[in-house]
Amino acid sequence: MTDAPEQAGDNGASKSTLDCALGYLGLGWTPIPLRPHDKRPILSWEEFQSRRPERAEIEQWFAQRKDANLGVVTGRISGLVVVDIDPAHGGEESLEALERRHGKIGKAVESRTGGGGRHLYFRYPGLPVRNRTAIAPGIDVRTDGGYVVVPPSVHPSGRSYAWIHGCDPWSAEAAPIPEWLLELVIGGRTPVRGRPLSHWREIVRQGVGEGERNSTIASLTGHLLWHEVDPEIILDLLLCWNEVRCRPPLSDDEVSRTVESIVRTHERHRRDWDE
């Protein structure tokens, strides 16, 4: 991991925006310049959804506009899904309600926005995810096709964006997006049931009986693919799990067919997105 620019730790003003942009580039993120005290890009930024800028480009941008704000392109190019919590529109209450139903969202890389809200940064999953607005009142999600304003940018109000102490991307790594939250983003609706870590632990440890074996193997396959586990490893793991935990075990061929079906669906979604 690259060294943190001094600014990008906790406050917001001791290093230049250029230093911070280069720091984000070193993390594998894709920085872009925004208009001063604004959220709108200075340049046509769509090409940076598929390529990172060169260091020389970044230096030129911020040499020309030293007062520019700074954004980071979200989605696969930067490996990020960012959840935008806007308390002015009920975002904190919405998040609390979702957490009561599905489980705590956990510690994340987190910044305070200039408008008084929060940005929670999660690791991009192994499945294409589009931007969504208002997944709940006051909660938007920025990922493929989007970007977020990042520290040390200045809000129109004059307040700066800043990393929360101990939660900047140099002190903490972006965690995987919780399964229930990913389902909500992809499906555009509240999941029928949440799937906290305890859900998966119970399945793996307790196993399942007849009538649940194929669907559970399919769910476990999708869960592991979302967390970017190699399909061959998934198949080996589930063949072993089936033998030990399914009552009675399915045939190896049936397990293989189920896993391969989910993998094909997963890859089809990827191809559709790339096209």
Secondary structure, 3 states (H helix, E strand, C coil): CCCCCHHHCCCCCCCCHHHHHHHHHHCCCEEEEECCCCCCECCCCHHHHCCCCCHHHHHHHHHHCCCCEEEEECECCCCEEEEEECHHHCHHHHHHHHHHHHCCCCCCEEEECCCCCEEEEEECCCCCCECEEEEECCEEEECECCEEECCCCECCCCCECEECCCCCCCCCCCEECCHHHHHHHHHCCCCCCCCCHHHHHHHHHHCEECCCHHHHHHHHHHHHHHCCCCHHHHHHHHHHHHHHHEECCCCHHHHHHHHHHHHHHHHHHHHHHHC
